Amino acid sequence: MSKTPNEIITPQISFTHLHLHTEYSLLDGLNKIKVLAKRIKELGMDSVAITDHGNMFGAIEFYKAMKEQGIKPILGMEAYLHNAEEISDKSNQRFHLCLYAKNLEGYKNLMYLSSQACLYGYYMKPRISKKMLREHSAGLICSSACLNGEVQWHLNVKKDDNKGRKGYERAKEVALEYQDIFGEDFYLELMRHGIEEQQLIDNQILQISLETGIKIIATNDTHYTKQSDSTAQEVAFCIGFGKDFNDPNRMRHTVQEFYIKSPEEMAQLYADFPEALANTQEIANKCNLELHLGDPTPPSFKFTAEYAKAENLDFTQDSEYFAYKCREGLKKRLLNIPQEKHQEYTERLEREIEIINKMKFPGYMLIVWDFVRAAKERGIPVGPGRGSAAGSLVAFCLEITNIDPMKYDLLFERFLNPERVSMPDIDMDFCQSRREEILEYVTEKYGRHNVAQVITFGMMKAKAVIRDVARVMGMPYGEADSFAKLIPKDLDITLEKAYEKEPKIKELIEKNPLAKKIWDFAVILENTKRNPGTHAAAVVIDSENELWHKAPLYRSSRDGIIATQYSMKYLEDVDLIKFDFLGLKTLTLIDDALKLIKNRHHLEIDFLKLDVDDKKVYETLQSGNTLGIFQIESSMFQGINKRLKPSTFEDIIAIIALGRPGPMESGMVSDFIDRKHGKAPIVYMFPELEPILKPTYGTIVYQEQVMQIVQRIGGFSLGEADLIRRAMGKKDAQIMADNKNKFAQGAQSQGFDKAKAEELWELIVKFAGYGFNKSHSAAYAMLTFETAYLKTYYPKEFMAALLTSEKNATEKIVEYIEEANKMDIKVLPPNLQKSELEFSVAKIEGEDCILFGLGAIKGAGEVAINVILEERKNNGEFKDLEDFLARIDPQKVNKKSLESFIKSGAMDCFNYTRKTLLEQVEILTESARVAQTARKEAENSLFGDSEEFTSVALELENKGEFDKKQILEFEKESLGFYASGHPLENYKEIIKSIDCVYTNQIQDIAENSHILLIGSIEDVITKFSKTGKRYGILKLQDLYGSIELTIFEKTLLALEEMDKEIPIAVKCMVQEQNDSKSLKAEKILSLEEAQKEKVDFVVQKADTNNPLILLINSQINKQILQNLREAAIRHQGKRELRILFKTETQELEMASAFFVHSQIKEEFKELEWID
C-alpha cells in the first residue's frame, strides 16, 4: 500500500540506488518506471540510476519520469564485457560491468558503446570490449557490478590461471586495469543480499580496496519494487527462459532481497561500513546529466552542389531548393487544370511554402520527395497518398501524393497546423514486395548508421499474461485456455476491469488455489514489457550525424533489422523525426495487373489520365461485385455499394469514410443513402453550409467538414478549427466547453442566429466522433477507383493479379476463383507450356483463361521451375513430351518435381492422362537422363551435332485415368486447393439452399453460436482422453476450405454410420481458443435432415448486402414495436433491419440500427416482411 505524504520517509542519511533493473531488463526486471519513480520519492531519495542488462531501452522514459518527480535521474547500463580484443569473437565468456553517464559526453559514449554491443558484439548477449572502454570512457563512471562481474568472478575461482596466478591476484589485476581506464571513476561494488558466495568474497573486495585505493560503494541489485514481488519476478524469469516454475533444477534465487530498499535499510546493512554509503552518494553527486528533450530540430535534406549543378541552379539552402521544386511541380500540374483556376492554385501553393519554411520543414519535405522520386525512378509503385498529407498542395506538386487537394476540398491545416507546432507526419505506401528496396536506398544515401527502423515492445496484456503465467505454473493447457477466455474481449481490458465485469473469474479463483496463484502473479506482471519487436513502418533518418549521437541502436537477433533502442513515443524527445514506409499489397496487385496488360495488349495505362467519372466503372460498383476492389471488397461494402449506387468520385470517398463501426451502428450510412436517393430530406441549418456539406448530401462525414463549419460559421481560423477538431476527437470536454460559447458568439458577430449556432455546435460534437480524415479517404478512393477500373476493363488480368496477391491464402484463392467463374473467366490448372511463375492469362484452345502459376506447385522445387521457364524463354514452347524431356536437366527437374507437375495437372498439355504419366514416371526420368547423355556425347564429338541427339523415342502404355475424386485429391496435395473442380460441385445448389455457415466465415461468428457446416469428410482421427473416453478430430472440407472439429463419442458413433462418400451436415457449437474460433460437433445430419434443422448464431461483422425490410403502416401497435426491438437484440445477425413506413400518401424507408438473423420473422409472422 502506498504511503500518504505525511508518511514519506525522510532519511537520516542520503542514499542512491545505483544498481537497478527496470522492466526493460526484459522478463528479469519488474520495476515499472512510473511506479518506480513514485516509490523512490516515497522513500525520500532524491536520485536513482537505471542499469538495465545490456541496453538503454528505458533511458528516456526513466529520465522524464524521474524529472517529473523531482528526482535526479542517473542514466546507466549493466553492460556485458567480452574479455577479448574484438567483440566479434564468438567465445561465450562475458562479465557484467555497470556504467553511468556523468554528463553529456558520458551519455554519448554510453549510447555509442550500447550501439556497438548490439550491432557488432552480439553473441548470446550484446557485448563490449575493454578496448572499446578505453576509447570511450570519457564522461563515464564504472563499477564492478555483481557476482557476474569480472573482479568477483576471479575471486570465486578456486584454481590458478594459466600463468599460475591465484584468483585474488587476477582479481586485483583486473581492478587495477579498470582503474587505469577510468581513474578515480572506477569503484568496487559491495552487495549484501545474504548470498553465501557474496559473503565469501566481501573481505577480499575490502582487501583489494585497501591495497589499490579503489573506493567501495554499497549497492543492492534491485529487480523489483516491493519485497512481496520476489516470487512474481521468478515467474517472469521462467516465462523468459521457458522453464517450469516447479522444476527443481531451474535457476532460482535463494533470497528475496532484490527490492528497492529504503535508505534506513541500506544504512543498517552497512552499519559497519558507512564509507561505502558515502562513496555511493559520491557517484550520485558526480552524475549531473542534463538532457534537452522535446524540442526536435527539423531534419536537413543536405541540398548539395551536385543537385545545383544537375539543374543549373545557384541555390545553397534547403528552403530555396524546396520552393523551386514546388513551383516547378505546380507548372507541371497546371497543365491539367483549367486556366481560370491557376491563380487560386498559385496563391495556395505560396501560402503553404511560406508556412512550411516558417516552421522549418523544407528539409523534411525534400527527404520525402527524394525517396518517393527514387522509388518511381526504379519502377517501384507508390501510393497516391495516405493520411493528412494528401491535403497538401505542396505534396501534390512534389509528386509525393497524386490526389489534387483543391479539387476535392482537402485542407492543408489538417496536415500541418501553423497554430500548433508539431512535426509533419507523412505516411507513404509502397509496393509490398519492393519496400525493402526503398529502405536500402535511404540507407545507402544517408549512411548505414544514419537510418534505422524503430523498436517496439510486446506487452503482457490481460489475456496473454494469464496464459504465460498458467503455462509456467503447470496448469493444464485446456484449463489455462478456459481461464484466459474468461477475460472479456473489450478494447484495453485490464485484469482489474475483467474481475469486475466477469463474475466467473472471482468464482474460479476462490475455488481453485492454483488459479488464485496465477491470478495474483498475473496482476503483478500485467503490462510488463515482454519482448522487443520492430515497428511495421516507422523509419528515422538523420542526414547529418550517425544515429547513435541521439539514440542507441539495436539489432534484432531474429531478422537482423537495425532499430533505435528508444520506442516511437520518445523519438521526438531526442531530436529524431520518423518517416513511415508502408508496404501495400494492393500496389503490388495493380503493378502485376498493369504488366499483364502491357504484355498481352501492348498498352501502358496512365492512371493520372483516367476519367474518374467513367460510367462503366460506377456500374461495377453499383452492382456490388466489388470482391478484390481495394477497401470495399467485404460483404458489408458490397451491400453499401448496391444500396448507395455510387455515381461520383465523391461517393467513393464517402463510402470509405462511412464503412466503419461507428457510422454503421449510428445509422449514418442508411441516412446518407436515403438522402442521396431522395428518401430523406437534405436540410442545411444555414445556407452557408451547403457548399461544405453538398458532396455528402447534408451529412457531416469528414473531419475537414467540421473544420470548415467552425471556420465559416464561428469565424475561427482553420488552424483554430483544427485544434477544436482534435479536442472533439479526443472528447476533451474542457476545450469543447470553452469553445462552445466562443463559437456561438463568433456566429452571432457574423450575423447568424446564436441559438441556431448553439444547436449546430451540438450537431458538430455528435458527428465529430464519427468524422473521418477526408484526405486519407480521398487518396485511398483513388486506389479503389483504379482497381475497379481494372476489374471493369481488364477483368482477366485483374483477377490473375488478384490471385497472385493471395497465392498463400487458400480460402482467398477459392473465393477469387469462384468470383472469376461468376465473371465467366476460366481458371485452369498450371500448364508447363503456358504458365508463368505466378498466375497469368493465356489463350487455351482459342479462349483467354487464367492459368495457375508454376510457383504454386508444392514439391516442384524453385530450381526445376526456373529451369523450365528459362528453357521455354530461350528456345520456345516444347513440341511434345519427348521434346520436353530432351531439353530439361534431369538433375534439376527430378522425379519428385515431375510427380508434382503431373498431380497438379501441369503436364496435361502433353496429351497424356495423369495416371499414365504418374504410374510411369520412372520411364520419364530415365528418358530425360538418356537424352542428356546423348546431348553431352554429341557436344563432345568432333563432328557431332547436339541437335541430332536431343530427342529419345518414348513409349508409354495407356493406363487410363484416375477417377475425379483422386484427381482432385492430387490437386489439393500439390496446389493446396482444387483447380479443376470441387468434390462438392454436384451439391452446390442444395448446400446454398440450407442456412449454413462456410469455413471462411467461422472467425466472424460469435462464441457459443450453434451453426451448420456442410462438407465432405477428409479425415477422422480417433483419440482417447485421460479418463479413457473416446473422441475424435473430424476434418471437414466445404466449398471454401477445410476445418477441424472436435467430436465426442456419441456424435462419433453417428458419424461412423454415415456414408463417407456423401457430404454431411454437422451442427456445431462455436468456441474460442487462443483468440481463434474452434468448433465442437454436436450432431451429424444428412443433407435432407439439415434442411429442416434450426440454428441460432450471431455474426459479429455487419453485412448490409441483403437487408431485411419490415413494412409498417399507421395502425401498428406500440407494444409490437417494443417487442420487435427486444427480439432484434435476441436475434442478432448479419442482415440490416430496415423499416418501411407506408401510408396512403407516402413511403419512407429508414434504418433501425439493428442487424438481425432471418429467424426474427418466425416470431412476427403477423407482420409484413420484404425479404
N, C-alpha and C positions, 0 to 999 in steps of 0.2 A: 504493500500500500504506500502511495506517495505521501510525503510529509507536507504539512501546511507551512507557509512562510515562517511561522513562529517556531517551527520545529527544525528549521535548517541549521545544520551543524556549523559552528564557527570553530575551526580547528585551532589548537594551541600552536601548532607548527604548520609550515607550508609543506605541501606535498603535491607532486605531479606524477600521474601515471604516464610512464614513458614506453611501456611495452604493452600495447593494447591492440586487439584484433576486433574489427567490426564485422558485420555480415558480409563484407567484401572479401574476407578470407573464406571463400565460399564453402559452406557446409562444415566449417570449422569454428569460425567466429559467429556469435549470435547477437552482438551488440548492434542494435538498430540505431542509426546515428542520432535521430531526433530524441529518442528515449535516452540515449547515452548523454546527450548534452544536458537534458533536464536532471539526470542523476548526478552528473559531475557538479552542477550548480547546487543541487540539493545537499551534496556532501561538503559544500563550501570550498571547493578547489577552484582556482582561477586560471588554470592552464591544464592542457592534456594533449597527448600525442596519439597519432594513428600510425600503426606499424603493421599493416596487413601483409600477409605472406606473398612476397614476390610481385606485388602490384601496387598501383596507385589509383585503382578504380574509384575509390570513395573520397579522394583527397579534396575535391572542390565542395562536394556535398558536406563533408566534415568541416571544412574551413568556414563555410557560410553558417552552418548550424551553430557552431561554437561562437562565432562572432555575434549572432543574434542573441545568445545567452550571456554575452559579456565575458566570455572565456577565451583565453589566448589559445589558438589552435597551433599545434606543432606538427607539421607535415613530415611524415617519415615512411619508412618501409622496412619490414624484416626481409632482407634480401637473401637470396641463395647464392653462396660463394662457391665457385668451382675452383678447386685448387690446381689449376693448370694455367699455362700462359694464354692459351687460346680457348675461348668459350665454346668454339665449335667442336671441341674434343668430346667424344661420346662416352667417356667413363662416367660412372654414375655417382662418384663421391661428391658430396656437397655439404656445406656448412651454413648455419644461419648467422646473420650479422645485421644489427639494427643501425639504420642510417637516419639522420634528422637534418632538415634544412634550417640553417641558422638565418639565412637571408635569401634574397632573390637569386644570387649566384648559386647558392646551395640547392635551391629549389630546381633551378635549370639543370644542374648536374644530376640531381635525383631523377628528373624526367629523362635525361639522356641515358643514365645507367639502366633505368627500368625499361626504356625502349630497346636498348641494345640487348638486354637479357631476353626480352620477349621475341625480338626479331631474329637474333643470331645465336643466342645462348640457350635456346630451349632444348632440353633433353630431360624428359620427365617433369622438370620444373624450369622456370626461366632463371638463368644463372649469369652472374657477373664474375670477373676475374680480378685478381689483385693488381694486375697491370692496368686494368680499367680504373680501379680505385685510385691508383697513384696519379693517373692522368686527370681524374675528375673528382678530386677530394675537396677542392676549394669550396668553402661555404658549408661544408658538411661536418656533422658530429657523428661519431661512430661508437657503438657499444657492443660488447662481446656476445650479447643475446643469451639464449637459454642453454639447456644441456646439449642441444644440437649445434652450439657454437663451436668454432674450431679450437679455442683455448680449452673449453670444458671437455670437448671430445678427447683431446690428448691427455687430460688429467684422469680420464676414465680408462685409458688404455693401460693394460697391465704388462704388455710385452714391450721390450726395447724396439726402436725402429731399425731400419736397415743400416743406419750409421751408428748403432749401438747406444742411441740416446734414450734416456728414460722418458716416460710420458711427461713428467713435470718439467724436465729440461726443454722438451719440444714445445710444451705449452707456453713456457716463458719466452722462448724464441719467437713464437707466433705473436705473443702480446707485444714484444718489442718491435716486431715487424709492422704491426698496426700503429704503434706509437710513432714509428718512423714516417708512416704515411700521413697520419692525422695530427701528430704532435700532441698538444695538450687537449685536443678534442677527441682523444680516444679514452674510453672508460671501460673498466671491467664491471660486468653485471653480477650482482648477487641476488639470488632468488630464494625465498624460504616458503615453500609450499608444503613442507613436511614429506617431501620425496627423499627416499634414502640416498639415491645417487647424488642429489644436490647437497645433502648434509655431509657426505663423504668428501666432497671437493671444496666446501666452504673455506676451510683453513688453508688449503693450497692456494686458493684465489687471493686470500689475505696475504699469504707469504709472497706471492708474485708481486702484489701491490707494494709491499714493503721493500722488496729488492729492486723494483724498477721505478717506483714513484708514480705509477699509473693509478689514478684515482678510482675508487669503487663507488658504484651507485646501487641504490636499493630499488628493485622493481618487482612487480607482480605480473606474471604472464596472464593477462586478462583476456578471456574469451567470451564471457557472458556478463550480464549486468548484475543479476542477483545470484546469491549462492544457491537458491532454490532452482535456478535454471540449469544446474550442472548436468542432470540426467538428460534433459532435453538436448543439451549440446552433444552428448554422446549418441543420442538418437540421430541427430543431424549428421554426425560423423559416419554412422553406419549407413545412412542414406547415400552419402557421398561415395563411400567405398563399396557399396553393395553388400554389406555384411549383415548377418542376423544379429540383432541386439542380444539374444540369449546364447550366442555362440561363445563357449568358454575360451576359445583360442583367439578371439578377436582382440585387437589393440584396445585397451581401456585405461582410463585414468584411475589411479588408486586413491586420489584425494579429490576434494570438492572446493579447491581454493582458488580457482581461476576466475574470480569475480572481481567487480570493482570495489576494492576495499577503501574504507574511509581513512583519512589522514591519521586518526587515532589508532586504527588497527595496524597501520603500517609503522607508526611510532612504537607501538607495543612490540611488534615483531622485531624491530631493530633498536630496541631499548639499549642494547649493548654496543650499538654502533651508530650513534646519531650522525656521525660524519658522513655515512653513506647517504642518509636522507638529505643532508645539506648539499652533497655533490649532485644528487638527483635534481634538486632545485636549481643548482648552478647551471645545469644544461637547459632547464626551462628558461632561466634568465638570459642565457646566451641566444636562444632562438627568438628572433623578432621579425619573422617574415611578414611583410605586408603586401598583399595582392590587390591590384586594382581591377575589380571584377565588374561585369555587367555593362561595360561601355565599349562595345565592339567597334573596331576600326573597319570601315568598309574595305573590301579587298581591292587590290590594284590589278589591272589587266596586264600591266607592263607593256604599254604601247612602245614598240621598238622601231629603230631606224629601218629595219627590214620591211615592216609594214608601210612606213612612209615612202620608202624607195619603190616598193611594188606598185603603189598607187600614185606616185609622183606628188607626194604631199610634203608640206613643211611643218606639220604638227609635231608637238613634243609631249602633249598631255593626253591622258585617257579621255578627259572631258571633251577635248576638241575632236578627237577621232570619233568618239561616241556620237556627238552631234552631227558630224559629217556623214557617218554611216546611216543614221536615222533619216537624214534629209535625202540622201541618195536612194534609200529604200522607199521613201514616200514617192519619189518620182516614178519609180517602177510600179508601185501600187496604183498610182493615179491613172495609169494607162487604162485601167478597167473601171474607172469611176467617172460619172458624168461631170463635165466641166463646171457646171454651176455649183458643185459641192467642193471643189478643190480648195477654195479659201477656208472653208469650215475645217477641212482636214488639216490644212497647214497650221491654222491657229491652234487647234487642239494638240498637234504634234509639238509645236513650240512650247506650249504650256507644260506638257509632260516632260520635255527635255529640261526645261527650267527647274521643275520640281526635282527631277532625278539628280541634276547637277547640284542643286542646293542641298539635297540630302546626302550627297557624295556617293551615289551609287552607280556612276557610269562604268566603273571597273567591273562591278558585279554583272551588269547587263552585257558588257563586252565578253566576259568569260563565258556566259551562257550562249551568246551569239556565236562565239568561236567554236564551241564544241558541237553546237547544232549544225553550223556550217560544215564542220569536218565530217559529221555523220552523213549529211546529204551528199557531200563530195565522194564519199566512199560507198554510196548507194545504200546506206542503211536507212530504212524507213523511220520517219519521225512523225509523231502525232501532230494533229492540227492545233493542239493546245490542251491545257489541263488546269483546272483551278482558276483563281482570280487573275492570273497573268493574261488570260485571254481578253481581259477588259482593257488592256494597254495598247494604244496605237503604236507606241514605241516598239513593243514586242512584235506587233504585226509588221511594221516597217523593217525591222531587223530580221524578219522571217523566222523568229523564234516561234511565233504562232501563225496559223493560216486562217484565222477567223477575223473578219472585219468588225472591230468593236463598235464602230459608228453605225454600221448597217443594222446591227441587232441591239442597239441601245445598251451597250455594256459600259460599265463605269470604271474609269482609271482609279478612282478613290477606293474602290473595292479591293484593288491590288496594292496600292501604295497611298496611304493617307498622310498628307503633309501636316495634318494636325495631331498625328500620333506617330512619333518617330519609332519605327521598328524596322527590322531588316526585311528586305524583299524576300519572297519565297516563291521561286518558280520551280514547279514540278514538270519534268519532261518525260514523255513516253517515247520509248524506242522499241524497235523490233526485238521481241523477246530473245530470239536466238542469236542476236548480234549485239546485245547490250554490253557484253564484256569487251567488245572492240572499242567502244567509246570510252569505257573506263581505262583501257590500255592507252588510248590516245591522250587523255588528260594526264595520265601518269607519265608518259613519255615527254609530254610538253612541259610540265611543271616540275617533274622530278619524282623519283620513286619515294622519297621521304617527304614530299610536299603534298601528296594526295593520299587519302585514306578513307575507308568506309567507317561507319560509326557503330560502336559496341551497343548491345542491348543486354538485358539480364532477365532470364527466366525467373519467375517468382513462384513460390509455393502458395498458390491460391487455395481457396477453401476446399474444393473437392479434391484437388491434386495432393494437398498436404495430408488429407485423411488417407488416401491411397498409399502415399510414400511411407507414412508412419506405420500404418497397418501392415505393410509388407515386411518391414524390418522387425516389427514386434511379433511376427509369427501368426497373425490372424489368417485363416484360410482365405484363398482368393475370392471364393463366392461370397463369404461373409463380408469381406472388405469391400467388394463391389456393391453389395446391398447397402452397406453403411454409407459409402460415398454417394450413392444415388439418393440418399435422404436429403442431401444438400440441394435446396431449390436452385433452379437454373437462372434465377434473376441476375441481371447485369450487376457486376460489382458486389455480388453477395459475399458476406463475411461469415465466419463461424458464429459470431455473436448474433447476427441477424437470423442465421439459419436456425439457431437454437430457439429463438423467439417465435419463428414462423412455423417450424415443423415439430409438433409435439412428439412424434415418434423418436426423434433424436434423444430427447430427455428420457423417454421410456427405455430406450436401448441402453444408454449409459448408466442408468440406475439399476438395470437388471444384470448387465454384463460387465464384470470388473475389467476385462481386457479392453472393451470398448471405452470404458471410463479413462483408462490409462492413455489409450490412443488419443482420445479427445483432448485430454489435458496437455499432452505433448504437442498436439497439432495446434492448439490455441497459442502456445508459445512460439511455434515455428511458422505460423501463418504469415504470409507476405515476406518471408525471408528470401533473400536472393539465393537462387539455386545453381544457375549455370550461365556462362556467357554465351551470347549469340551475336549475330550481325544484323543491323537494320536492313530491311529489304531494299531501300532506295537511297538513303542518305549518304552523301559523299562530302568531305571537306577538302578544300583546295587552298593552299597558301602560296601565292606566286612569288613571295619574297624570301621566306625562310623555311627551313625544314620544320615539319610539324611539331617535332619534339620540343621546340622552343616554347610552344604554347600548350601542348598536351602530350603526355607519354603515349607511345604506340604499343599495340598488342597484335600478335599474330595468332589466328585461330589454329589450334593443333588439329582440328578436324579437316578444314579445307584450305588452310594457308592464307586466308584473306587477312590483309592488314587493316586494322581499325584503330580508332582513337580509344584510349582507356577510359576517357570520360564519355558518359552517355549523352544523348542529344540535349537533354534538359540543361546541361552545363556548358555546352559549346560556346554560346554567345558570351558567357561569363569570362571565358579565356580567349576572347577575340577571334573565334572561328565561326565562319558562316557556312551553313550546309547548302548543298545543291542536291536535288532529288533526281536520280536516274532510275526510271521505272521501266521494266520490261513488259510490253503489252502484246499479248498473243494475237490480238486482232490485227495489229500492224503486220505481223508475220503472215497471217492469213491473206490479207489484202495483197501483200507483195507476191506471195505464191500464186494467187489468182491472176495478177497482172502479168506474171511471167508466162503462165499457161496461155493467156490470151495473146500475148505477143508471139509466142512460138506457133500457135495454131492459126491466128488471124493476121499476123504481121501488123499488129496495131498497138500503138502506145497510147494509153488513156491518161490524160492530164486532168486530175480531179479538180484543179483550180478553175478549169473551164466548164465544169459541169453546170447544167441548168438545175438549180435546186427547186424549180417549180415543175420538173418533169412529171407529167400526169401518170405515166405508166408506173413510175416508182411509187407514187402515192396509192395507186391501185393495189400494188403488192402489200403495202402496209395496211390498207383498209380491209383487205381480205383476211387479215390476221395470220397469214402464212409467214411469220417472222422468225421461224426457227433458224438459228445461225446468224441472225442480224444483230449487230452489236447493241448491247444494253437492253434490247427489247425482245429477247427470244423466249423468255419464260411464258408459261401458260397465262400468268396474270397479265403480262404485257400484250400477249396475243388477244386477250379479251378486251383490254383497253383500246387497242387499235381497231378492233371490229366495231366497237361501240362509238368511239370518238370519230372514226373516219377522218384521219388527219389529211389535210389538203394543202397545208403550207409548212414551210420550214419552221416557223414559229410554233406550230402544233407539235412538231417532233421535239423541239426544245422543251416544251411544256410536259410532254409525255415522260421524258427522262426525269424531270424535276418532280413530277407527281407520283411516279411509281415507287413510293416508299411507304413504310408502315404508317407514319403519322397522317399524311394526306389520305391514304386509303381508309384508315379507321375513322377519320373525322368526317368522311362524306364529301371531302373536297373534290375528289375525282369525279364522282357522279354529278356533283353540282356543276363542275367545269363542262362535262359532256352535255348536260341538259342545256346550259347556256349557249354552247356552240350550235346546238340544233334547234334553238328557239323554244325548248320545252320549259325553260325558266327565264324570267326577265333579266336583262342586263341593266343594272342600276348604278349610276355614278353619284356618290353623295355630293360631289361638286363637279361641275362641268370640266374644271381644270384637271380632273383625274383621268378623263377619257384618253388623252394621248399616252398616259402611263399604263393604263390597265386594258386598253382596247385589244392588244395582242393576246391577252388571256381572258377575254370575254368578261371583264369587270372583276375577275378574281385575283386576289393578291397571291402570287405563286412564288415570286423571287425576292431575295434579299435586296436586290437592286431597286425593285419597286418600292420597298419600304423606305429606302434611302431617298428616292425621288419624291415620294409623297411628303416625307418630313421636310425636304428642301422646298418643294413647291408650295405647300400649304402652310407649313410652320415657319418658313423663312430661314431655316438653318442652312449653313454651307454644307456641301456634300461631305466634307471632312467631318463636320459635327454629326451629320446624319449617319455616317459610318460608325461613329462611336456609340450612337444610340442603337443602331442595328446590332452591334456586338453585345451591348448590355441586354437587349431583348433576347438574343440567342442564349445568353448565359442566365437569363431570368434574374438579372440584378435589380431587385425591387427598389433599392435606394436610388439608383441612377434613373430608372424609369419614372419614379415618383417625382424626382427633381425636375425632370424634363417635361412632364405632362402639362404642367401649368405654363411652362415656357412655350410649349408648342401651341397651346390654346391662345395665349396672348399674342404670339407671333402671327397666328392665323387671323386673329381679330385685327391686328395692326395692318394686315393686308386686305381687310375688307370682308373676310369670311365670318360667318356666324360662329360665335365662340362655342355655343352649346353643341352645334353640329361637329365642330372641330374636336371637342372632347369625345364625342361619340365615335368619330373617326379614329381617334387615338386608341380607344379600346379595341376597335376592329383591327388596327395595325398590330397591337400587342397580341391579339388572338392568333393572327396569321403569321406573325414573325417567327413563332416557334416552329412552324412548318416550312418557312421560307427556305428556298434552295438557292445556291450560288448560280446565277444565270450564266455567268462567264464559263463556268465549268460545263454546265448543261449544254450551252451553245456549241462549245468546242467538241464535246462528245456526240452531239447531234450530227455533226459533220461526218463522223465515223459511222454513225447509224445510217445516214443517207448514202454514204459510199458503199457500205456493204449491201444495203437494199438495192442500190443501182446495179451492183454486180450480180445479185441474185435475180434481178429482173431481166437484164440484157445478156448475161453470160452465165446462165444457171449451171451448166455442166462444169465449167472451170471453177466457179464459185464453190459448188458442192465438193469438187475434188480437193480444193484447198482447205475447205472446212473439215473434211475427213482427215486430211493430213495433220491439221492443227490439233486433232483429238485422237491421234493414232494410238495413244497408250491408254485410252479410256474406253473400255469395251462397251459400256452402256451407252455412251455418246455415239460411238460408231454405229451401233444397232439403230439408235434413234435417227441418226442422219441418213442411214441407208433407207430406212422406211420413208423419210421425207423425200429422198431422191426418187423413190418408187412412185410416190404420190405426184411428183413432178414429171412422171413418165421418162425418167432417166434410169437406164440400166446401170447397175453396179456389178461388175463381173469379177471373178477371182483373178489372181495375178496371172500374168502371161509372159513367158520368157522371151517371146518375140516382140512384145509391145510395151510391157510395163517398164516404168522408170523406178527409181529408188522409192519415191513416195507415190501417193495416189495421183493419177494423171487421166487425161482424156485421150482416147484413141478411137479410130474407126475400126470396128469389128463387124465383118460381114455387111459392110455398107452403112452401118449405123454408128453414130458417135456415142460412145459409152464411157463410163468411168471405170478405170482398172485399179485394182489394188496394187500398191507398190510392192516391189520385191523386198523392200526393207521390213515389211510387215510379217514376213515368213519366219517363224521361230525355228531355230535349229539349222537354218540355211547357212548362216555364217556371213559376216560382213565381207570377208576376203572373197568368198565364192561369188557373192552378188556383184562386187566391184569388178571382178574378172569378167563376168558375163556382160555387164554394162559397157565396159571398156572395149571388149571384143566386138560387140554389136555396133558401137560408135565408130570404130576404126574400119571394120570390114563388112558392115551391113547386117541385115537380119539373117538368121540361119535358114538354109534352104529346106532342111528337114532334120529329123532326129540324128541321122548319121553325120550330117554336117555339123550339128551342134556338138556331138561327142568328139568329133575330129578336131574341133577348134578350141576346146577347153583344156585346161591343165588339170588332170585327174588328182594331182596332189592338193590343189586348191578347191576344186569342185569335187568333193569326195562322195563316198556312198551316203553318208549322213545328210549331206546337202541335197543330193538327188532325191532321197526319200522325202525330205521336207518339201521340195519343189513338187513332187508327184502328189503328195497328200493334199497340198494347198490348191491343186488344180493348175499350177503354173506351167505344167508340161502338156496340158490338154491340146495346146496349139499344134502338137506334132501328130495329132490324129491317132493316138493310141489310147486305149482305156486306161484308167488309173490302176486297175487291178493287173492288167497286162504288164505295165511298167514296174509296179511295186514288187510283184512276185518274181520279176526277172532283173531286178536292179543290179545284181552281180554281173550279169551279162553287159549291162550298160557301162559299169565301171571298167570292166575288162576291155571293152571296145575302145573306150577313151584312152586306156593305157597303151593298147596296141597302136592306136593312131598316133599317139605322142612318140612312141618308139620309132615308128616308121618315119615320122616327120624329122626326128633328130638324125636318123641314118641318112635321110635324103640331104639334109643340110650339110652333113659331114662328107658326103660323096663328092668326088672331084667333078663329076659331070651331072650330079643329081639335081633334080628339080623337086623341091619340097611339095609343090602343089600336086604332084602325081601320087603322093603317098599319104595325103591327109584324110582320106575317106576310107573307112573299112566297112565292108558289107555287114549288115546287121539283120539277123534272122530271129524274130520274136514270135513265140507261139501266142495266139489269141486266147487269153484267159477269161474273156467275158468282162463283166463289170461288177463292182460291188453294188449291194443294194443301196437305196437312197439314204437309209439310216447310217450305214457305215461311211458313206461318202461325207455326210455332214459331220460325223464324229471326227473323221480325219481332218476336215477343215477347221473344226473347233480346236483340235490338238495343235495344228500348225499355224493357225492365224489368231486364235483366241476367241473367234466367233464364227458363225456360219456365213459363208459367202454366196452359196448358190441356192439357198432356200432356208427353211427352218423346220425342225421336227414338228412344230405345232401349226404349220402352214394350213393344213386342212381343217383346223379347228378354230381359225381366227374369228370367224363370224359368230360362232356360238360363245366364244370367250368374251368378245366385245359386247355381247348381249347380257352378260352377267355383271352385277355390281361388284367387280373385283378390283384389287389393287395390283399394280405391277411392281416388279423388283426395283425399278428406277424411281419409285415414289415412296419407298419404305421410310427413308430418312425424314420425310415430311409428315409422317403420321404420328400423332400424339401417343405417348406411352399409355398402356392399358387399353388401347383400342382393340376391337375384335375385327379382323379383316378376313377376306377370302383371297387366297393366292391360287392361281391355276397354272399348271405346268406339267412337264414330263419328269419322271423320276430319273435322275442321273446316277444317284448312288445312295445306299443306305448303309451306314456304319453302326453296327450294334456294339454297345458298351455295357459295363456293369458298374453300378455305384458302389460306394464303400460298404453299404448295407446289403449288397448282393442283388439289388433290383435292376432289372433290365431296362435300358433306354437306348435311344439311338440318335444319330445325326442324319437327317434327311436332306439331301442336296437336290433342290428342285430347279428346273430350268424353265423360265417362261419366255415370252416374246422379246424381253429386253435384257435378260441376263440370268445369272444363277444366284441362288441364295441358300444358306444353310439354316435349317430349323431344328430345334431340339424337340424330340418326340418321345413320350413316355410309354410305358409298357402297354396300356390298354389301347392307345392310339396306334402303337406299333403293330399290335396284333391285327387291327383293322387294315393297316397298310399292307401287311403281308398277304392278305386275302385279295388285294386288288390286282387287276391285270396290269403288269408293268409296261406293256406296250401302248396303253391308252392313257391320255392325260388325266390327271386327277385334280380335284379341288381340295385345298386344305384350309380349314378355318383355324386361324392362329390368333394368339394374343401378342401384341407388340410390347416388348420390354426394352429397357435401356441398359447398356453395359459399356462402361468406359466412354461415355458420351456418344455412343453409337447405338443404333437400334438392333435388337435381336428378336427372334421370333420363337414362340413356343407353340407347337402344333397341338390343337385341341380336338380336332375332328377331321376324319378323312371322308370325302364325299365323291360321288361320281359327278360328271358334268350335269346330268339331269337333276340330281339332288341339289346341286349348287344353285340352280336357277330359282329354287324355292327358298333358299336359306337367307335368313335376315342377318345383317351385320350392323355394327354400330361403331363408327370410327370418326375421329376428328383429324382433319387435315390442318397442319399448323401454318401452311402458307396459303394465302388467299388466291383464289382463281376466279377471275371475272369473265372467263371465256364463255360461260354459259349461265347467265343469271336466271334465277327463279323468280317469276313475277306473280304477285298476288293482286288480283283485281278487287278493288273495294268501291262500294257505292255509298251513297249518303245515308242508307239505312243501317249501316253496320253498328253492332253493339260495342260500347267502350270496353266491356268486360272481355269480349273476344279479342280485342287488340291487346289487352293486358296479358291474356293467356298466350297469345301469339308471341309476345315479347319473351315470356318465360320459356316457351318452347324453343325459341330461336337460340337461347342460351344453352338449353339442353342438347339441341341437335346441331351443334357447331359442325361446319363442313367447309367445302371449298367453293360453293356457289353463292354468289351475291344475291341477297334477298332484296328485291325492289318492289315498291308499292305503286300501283297504277290507280289513282283516284279517278273515278269516272262518274260524271253527272250527265244530264240530258244535253247540256250545252258545251261541255268541255272535258278534255282528258289532261291529266297531269301526272307524269311519271317521276317518282322521287326515290332516292336511295334510303335504305333503312339503317345502314352502318352495321348490318349483321351479315355473316357468311354462314350458310346452313347446309345441311345434308338434305337430299331429296325426301328422306323419310318424314320430314316435318309435314308433308302433305297428308300422311296417313292419319295424323291427329286432327286435321282440319278438313276432312273430306267434304264438309258442307260449304266450304269456301271455293271460289273460282280461281283456279291457277292457270297460268300460261307457262308451259314447260317447253 
